[in-house]
Amino acid sequence: MPATTKAFAFFCGPDDFIVNRLGKERFEALATEANADDFSREVISGFANNVDEVETAVNRFRDAVQTVPMFGGKRVVWFKDVNFLADTVTGRAEGTLKQVEALQELLEKVNADEVAIVLTAAPVDRRRSFPKWCEANSDFTLAGGDGESAGEALAGVALAEARDSGVSFGPGAVELLLQKVGASTRLLTEEVRKLATFVGEGGVIGDGQIDELTPNFAEGDFFASAERFFAGDLPGTLAALAQHFFNGNDARPVLSALQNRNRILIQVRVLLDTGELRAPGPYGFDKAAWARAQEAYARHFGGDTEKSAYHLFTQNQWYVGKLVGSGKLPGLRRLIDNQQEFIRAFEEIVRRPNEQEAVLRDMAVRCLAPGAI
């Protein structure tokens, strides 16, 4: 990696794992570039719970930056896990603000020919003057914020981990993995490594391996209930419900998952019935047809771009195609009846809070029994 023309590199964002991952890559690249030995590279923790700890961290960083290498050459210093730039009680304290001013003064005097600095901070209140100064005066990277959504940042983590492991993802596989894992970057990384080990170097991670090997961390057992329900599998749905309640869980997450997916399917069913869309293939809906439908109807949702089951076009096109293609899509009347049954089940749970499993079992039978679909 070519040396930066700025005095230091600054990585920030809402997710400390993503930020530190980028910081570590830069730190290692700079250390390699400078041929820095163990005595010429140093990592200082910037994690602080109070103002005294902020002062201690800044002083340690100052010492590291100003220390002369034992055997000459260039020092490489990483100030990591900085958390006192956030909008918190510690971050707003007067003592902390003074230490941040001192930190800026130190960075302004850094001689880039003598020391290479990487600073990683998460989260950061970018309204403050110091982050704005860093943006103008450093090799600045904002990870997972502004122009990059959280989903894009997580997808980037998965793709980077797969690349480092010598594997790749098949069509739609990253989206499916994110649906199952959720927003935990650490868990996502471990799952990619596990899948990479399974397919072997040079292999391709497909949705089949993810379905088989990755648990539903993001939605728990109620994800399995929704999968079986919309596949039209009554025995499988009842078994998934039994597992869900065996673990002492509540009925409301199951109903929420069923309602959200049913709302999406109602919208898709209407577009299929009117000919706006055709049944999805192995790679989801036809992209051109999806784009035409989005252009025609997205404006009726008020311009809202926040991901929601009420707005079909905020969903991932491939993921919606997988939902539709994973089982027999019921007719519009059945889907509307499903929604009514979900409401009825919720009302029953309010009246019979100690019989939640029985309520959902009865609901599943009414919806999935022969002749109901």
C-alpha positions as CSV (number, residue, x, y, z in Angstrom):
1,M,0.0,0.0,0.0
2,P,1.5,3.4,-1.0
3,A,2.3,5.7,1.8
4,T,-0.3,8.4,2.5
5,T,0.5,12.0,1.9
6,K,-1.3,13.0,5.1
7,A,0.2,13.0,8.6
8,F,-2.0,10.2,9.9
9,A,-4.8,7.9,8.9
10,F,-8.2,8.2,10.7
11,F,-10.9,5.5,10.5
12,C,-14.2,6.1,12.2
13,G,-17.8,4.8,12.0
14,P,-20.7,3.3,14.0
15,D,-19.3,-0.2,14.2
16,D,-16.1,-0.7,16.1
17,F,-15.4,-4.1,14.5
18,I,-15.4,-2.7,10.9
19,V,-13.4,0.3,11.9
20,N,-10.8,-1.7,13.7
21,R,-10.6,-4.2,10.9
22,L,-9.7,-1.3,8.5
23,G,-7.3,0.2,11.0
24,K,-5.5,-3.1,11.5
25,E,-5.0,-3.6,7.8
26,R,-3.6,-0.1,7.5
27,F,-1.3,-0.5,10.5
28,E,0.1,-3.8,9.2
29,A,0.6,-2.3,5.8
30,L,2.5,0.7,7.2
31,A,4.6,-1.5,9.4
32,T,5.6,-3.6,6.5
33,E,6.3,-0.6,4.3
34,A,8.5,0.9,7.0
35,N,10.2,-2.4,7.8
36,A,9.3,-1.7,11.4
37,D,10.4,-4.3,13.9
38,D,8.6,-5.1,17.2
39,F,10.3,-2.2,18.9
40,S,9.2,0.3,16.3
41,R,5.5,-0.5,16.3
42,E,3.1,0.1,19.1
43,V,-0.6,-0.2,19.8
44,I,-2.2,2.1,22.3
45,S,-5.8,1.5,23.6
46,G,-8.0,4.6,23.5
47,F,-10.9,3.0,25.3
48,A,-11.9,5.1,28.3
49,N,-14.8,5.0,30.8
50,N,-14.1,8.4,32.4
51,V,-12.1,11.6,32.0
52,D,-9.1,10.3,34.0
53,E,-8.9,7.3,31.7
54,V,-9.1,9.6,28.7
55,E,-6.2,11.6,30.0
56,T,-4.2,8.4,30.6
57,A,-4.9,7.2,27.1
58,V,-3.9,10.4,25.4
59,N,-0.7,10.6,27.5
60,R,0.3,7.1,26.5
61,F,-0.3,7.9,22.9
62,R,1.8,11.0,23.2
63,D,4.7,9.0,24.7
64,A,4.4,6.4,22.0
65,V,4.5,9.1,19.2
66,Q,7.4,11.0,20.7
67,T,9.6,7.9,21.6
68,V,12.7,7.6,19.5
69,P,13.1,4.2,17.9
70,M,15.8,2.1,19.7
71,F,17.5,1.1,16.4
72,G,16.5,4.1,14.3
73,G,14.1,4.0,11.5
74,K,10.4,4.9,11.5
75,R,7.9,4.2,14.2
76,V,4.3,3.0,13.5
77,V,1.7,3.7,16.2
78,W,-2.0,2.6,16.2
79,F,-4.3,4.5,18.6
80,K,-7.2,2.0,18.6
81,D,-10.6,1.6,20.2
82,V,-11.0,5.4,20.8
83,N,-14.5,5.8,22.3
84,F,-14.3,9.3,23.9
85,L,-15.2,11.1,20.6
86,A,-18.8,9.9,20.9
87,D,-21.8,11.8,22.1
88,T,-21.7,10.3,25.6
89,V,-21.3,11.6,29.2
90,T,-17.5,11.1,29.0
91,G,-17.3,12.5,25.5
92,R,-19.1,15.7,26.5
93,A,-17.1,16.3,29.7
94,E,-15.0,19.4,29.8
95,G,-11.9,17.4,30.8
96,T,-12.4,15.2,27.8
97,L,-12.7,18.1,25.4
98,K,-9.5,19.6,26.7
99,Q,-7.7,16.2,26.1
100,V,-9.1,16.1,22.6
101,E,-7.7,19.6,22.0
102,A,-4.3,18.3,23.2
103,L,-4.6,15.3,20.9
104,Q,-5.2,17.6,18.0
105,E,-2.2,19.8,18.8
106,L,-0.1,16.6,19.0
107,L,-1.3,15.4,15.6
108,E,-0.7,18.8,14.1
109,K,3.0,18.5,15.0
110,V,3.5,15.0,13.8
111,N,6.4,14.5,11.4
112,A,5.2,11.8,9.0
113,D,8.7,11.0,8.0
114,E,9.5,9.9,11.6
115,V,6.2,8.3,12.7
116,A,3.2,6.8,10.9
117,I,-0.1,7.0,12.9
118,V,-3.3,5.1,12.6
119,L,-6.3,6.3,14.7
120,T,-9.5,4.3,14.9
121,A,-12.6,5.6,16.7
122,A,-16.2,4.3,17.0
123,P,-18.7,5.7,17.4
124,V,-17.9,9.4,16.7
125,D,-20.0,12.5,17.0
126,R,-19.1,14.1,13.7
127,R,-20.7,17.4,14.7
128,R,-17.6,18.1,16.9
129,S,-14.7,20.1,15.6
130,F,-12.1,17.4,16.0
131,P,-13.6,14.9,13.6
132,K,-14.2,17.7,11.1
133,W,-10.5,18.7,11.5
134,C,-9.5,15.0,10.9
135,E,-11.6,14.8,7.8
136,A,-9.7,17.8,6.4
137,N,-6.2,16.9,7.6
138,S,-5.9,13.1,7.6
139,D,-6.3,10.2,5.4
140,F,-9.9,10.0,6.5
141,T,-12.2,6.9,6.1
142,L,-15.8,6.8,7.3
143,A,-16.9,3.1,7.4
144,G,-20.6,2.2,7.4
145,G,-22.0,5.7,7.5
146,D,-23.3,8.4,5.2
147,G,-22.8,7.1,1.7
148,E,-22.4,3.5,2.8
149,S,-25.4,1.8,4.5
150,A,-24.9,-0.6,7.3
151,G,-26.0,-3.4,5.0
152,E,-23.3,-2.4,2.5
153,A,-20.7,-2.3,5.2
154,L,-21.6,-5.7,6.4
155,A,-21.6,-7.1,2.9
156,G,-18.2,-5.6,2.5
157,V,-17.0,-7.5,5.6
158,A,-18.3,-10.8,4.3
159,L,-16.8,-10.3,0.8
160,A,-13.4,-9.3,2.2
161,E,-13.3,-12.3,4.6
162,A,-14.3,-14.6,1.7
163,R,-11.6,-13.1,-0.5
164,D,-9.0,-13.5,2.3
165,S,-10.1,-17.2,2.7
166,G,-9.7,-17.8,-1.1
167,V,-13.4,-18.4,-1.7
168,S,-16.3,-16.4,-3.3
169,F,-20.1,-16.1,-2.9
170,G,-22.6,-17.3,-5.4
171,P,-25.6,-15.1,-6.6
172,G,-27.6,-13.9,-3.7
173,A,-25.6,-15.8,-1.1
174,V,-24.3,-12.7,0.8
175,E,-27.9,-11.3,1.1
176,L,-29.1,-14.7,2.6
177,L,-26.2,-14.8,5.0
178,L,-26.9,-11.3,6.3
179,Q,-30.6,-12.2,6.7
180,K,-29.6,-15.2,8.9
181,V,-26.7,-13.7,10.8
182,G,-28.0,-10.1,11.4
183,A,-25.9,-7.1,12.3
184,S,-23.1,-8.8,14.3
185,T,-19.9,-8.3,12.3
186,R,-18.0,-10.7,14.6
187,L,-20.5,-13.4,14.1
188,L,-20.6,-12.7,10.3
189,T,-16.8,-13.1,10.1
190,E,-16.8,-16.4,11.9
191,E,-19.7,-17.8,9.7
192,V,-17.8,-16.8,6.6
193,R,-14.7,-18.6,7.8
194,K,-16.7,-21.7,8.7
195,L,-18.4,-21.7,5.3
196,A,-15.0,-21.2,3.6
197,T,-13.6,-24.2,5.4
198,F,-16.5,-26.3,4.2
199,V,-16.3,-25.4,0.5
200,G,-12.5,-25.3,0.4
201,E,-10.1,-22.9,-1.2
202,G,-11.3,-21.8,-4.6
203,G,-14.9,-22.9,-3.8
204,V,-18.1,-20.9,-4.1
205,I,-20.4,-20.4,-1.1
206,G,-24.0,-20.8,-2.2
207,D,-27.3,-20.4,-0.6
208,G,-27.5,-24.2,-0.2
209,Q,-24.5,-24.3,2.1
210,I,-25.8,-21.3,4.1
211,D,-29.2,-22.8,4.5
212,E,-27.6,-26.0,5.8
213,L,-24.8,-24.7,7.9
214,T,-25.7,-21.3,9.2
215,P,-28.2,-21.1,12.1
216,N,-30.9,-18.4,12.1
217,F,-29.1,-16.1,14.5
218,A,-30.9,-13.0,13.5
219,E,-34.5,-14.2,14.1
220,G,-34.1,-17.3,16.2
221,D,-36.6,-20.2,16.2
222,F,-39.4,-18.1,14.8
223,F,-37.5,-17.8,11.5
224,A,-37.9,-21.6,11.1
225,S,-41.6,-21.3,11.9
226,A,-42.1,-18.7,9.2
227,E,-40.1,-20.8,6.7
228,R,-42.2,-23.9,7.2
229,F,-45.4,-21.9,7.3
230,F,-44.9,-20.3,3.9
231,A,-43.6,-23.5,2.4
232,G,-47.1,-24.8,3.2
233,D,-45.7,-27.5,5.5
234,L,-48.2,-28.0,8.3
235,P,-46.3,-30.7,10.2
236,G,-43.0,-28.8,9.9
237,T,-44.7,-25.6,11.1
238,L,-46.1,-27.4,14.2
239,A,-42.7,-28.9,14.9
240,A,-41.0,-25.5,14.6
241,L,-43.6,-24.0,17.0
242,A,-43.1,-26.8,19.5
243,Q,-39.3,-26.1,19.4
244,H,-39.9,-22.4,19.8
245,F,-42.1,-22.8,22.9
246,F,-39.9,-25.6,24.3
247,N,-37.2,-22.9,24.7
248,G,-39.7,-20.7,26.6
249,N,-40.1,-18.1,23.9
250,D,-43.0,-15.8,23.3
251,A,-45.6,-15.9,20.5
252,R,-45.2,-12.3,19.4
253,P,-42.0,-12.7,17.5
254,V,-43.5,-15.5,15.5
255,L,-46.6,-13.5,14.6
256,S,-44.4,-10.5,13.7
257,A,-42.3,-12.6,11.4
258,L,-45.4,-14.1,9.8
259,Q,-47.1,-10.8,9.3
260,N,-44.0,-9.1,7.8
261,R,-43.5,-11.8,5.3
262,N,-47.2,-12.1,4.5
263,R,-47.3,-8.3,3.8
264,I,-44.4,-8.7,1.3
265,L,-46.1,-11.7,-0.4
266,I,-49.4,-9.8,-0.7
267,Q,-47.6,-7.0,-2.7
268,V,-45.8,-9.6,-4.9
269,R,-49.0,-11.5,-5.5
270,V,-50.7,-8.4,-6.8
271,L,-47.9,-7.7,-9.2
272,L,-47.8,-11.3,-10.4
273,D,-51.5,-11.4,-11.0
274,T,-51.4,-8.1,-13.0
275,G,-48.5,-9.3,-15.1
276,E,-46.1,-6.7,-13.8
277,L,-43.8,-9.4,-12.6
278,R,-43.2,-13.0,-13.6
279,A,-42.4,-15.9,-11.2
280,P,-38.8,-15.6,-10.1
281,G,-36.1,-17.9,-11.4
282,P,-33.0,-19.2,-9.5
283,Y,-31.5,-15.7,-9.5
284,G,-34.7,-13.9,-8.3
285,F,-37.0,-11.7,-10.3
286,D,-36.1,-10.4,-13.7
287,K,-34.1,-7.2,-12.9
288,A,-35.6,-5.2,-15.7
289,A,-39.2,-6.1,-14.8
290,W,-38.4,-5.3,-11.1
291,A,-37.0,-1.9,-12.0
292,R,-40.1,-1.1,-14.1
293,A,-42.4,-2.1,-11.3
294,Q,-40.4,0.0,-8.9
295,E,-40.4,3.0,-11.1
296,A,-44.2,2.7,-11.5
297,Y,-45.2,2.1,-7.9
298,A,-42.5,3.1,-5.5
299,R,-43.7,6.7,-5.5
300,H,-47.0,5.6,-3.9
301,F,-45.1,4.7,-0.7
302,G,-44.3,8.4,-0.1
303,G,-40.7,8.2,-1.0
304,D,-39.8,6.2,2.1
305,T,-36.5,4.3,1.7
306,E,-36.3,2.8,5.2
307,K,-36.4,-1.0,4.9
308,S,-40.0,-2.1,5.7
309,A,-42.3,-5.0,5.0
310,Y,-45.0,-2.4,4.1
311,H,-42.8,-1.2,1.2
312,L,-41.9,-4.0,-1.3
313,F,-39.3,-2.0,-3.1
314,T,-37.2,-1.4,0.1
315,Q,-36.5,-5.1,0.1
316,N,-33.6,-6.8,-1.7
317,Q,-34.9,-8.0,-5.1
318,W,-33.1,-11.4,-4.8
319,Y,-34.3,-12.0,-1.3
320,V,-38.0,-11.4,-2.3
321,G,-37.5,-13.8,-5.1
322,K,-36.2,-16.4,-2.7
323,L,-39.2,-15.8,-0.4
324,V,-41.6,-16.4,-3.3
325,G,-39.7,-19.3,-4.8
326,S,-39.2,-21.2,-1.5
327,G,-42.7,-22.6,-1.6
328,K,-46.1,-22.5,-3.4
329,L,-47.2,-18.9,-3.3
330,P,-50.9,-18.8,-2.2
331,G,-53.5,-16.8,-4.0
332,L,-54.3,-13.2,-2.9
333,R,-57.4,-14.2,-1.0
334,R,-55.5,-16.8,1.0
335,L,-52.8,-14.2,1.9
336,I,-55.4,-11.7,3.0
337,D,-57.1,-14.4,5.1
338,N,-53.7,-15.2,6.6
339,Q,-53.4,-11.6,7.7
340,Q,-56.8,-11.8,9.3
341,E,-55.8,-15.0,11.1
342,F,-52.7,-13.4,12.4
343,I,-54.8,-10.6,13.9
344,R,-57.2,-13.1,15.3
345,A,-54.3,-15.0,16.9
346,F,-52.9,-11.9,18.5
347,E,-56.3,-11.1,20.0
348,E,-56.6,-14.6,21.3
349,I,-53.2,-14.4,22.9
350,V,-54.3,-11.2,24.7
351,R,-57.3,-13.1,26.1
352,R,-55.4,-16.4,26.7
353,P,-51.8,-15.4,27.6
354,N,-51.0,-18.8,29.1
355,E,-52.1,-20.7,26.0
356,Q,-49.9,-19.1,23.4
357,E,-48.7,-22.3,21.8
358,A,-52.2,-23.7,21.5
359,V,-53.3,-20.4,19.8
360,L,-50.6,-20.5,17.2
361,R,-51.1,-24.2,16.5
362,D,-54.8,-23.6,15.9
363,M,-54.0,-20.7,13.6
364,A,-51.5,-22.8,11.6
365,V,-54.1,-25.6,11.2
366,R,-56.7,-23.1,10.0
367,C,-54.3,-21.6,7.5
368,L,-52.5,-24.7,6.2
369,A,-54.9,-27.6,6.5
370,P,-55.9,-29.3,3.2
371,G,-58.3,-27.1,1.3
372,A,-57.3,-23.9,3.2
373,I,-54.6,-22.9,0.7
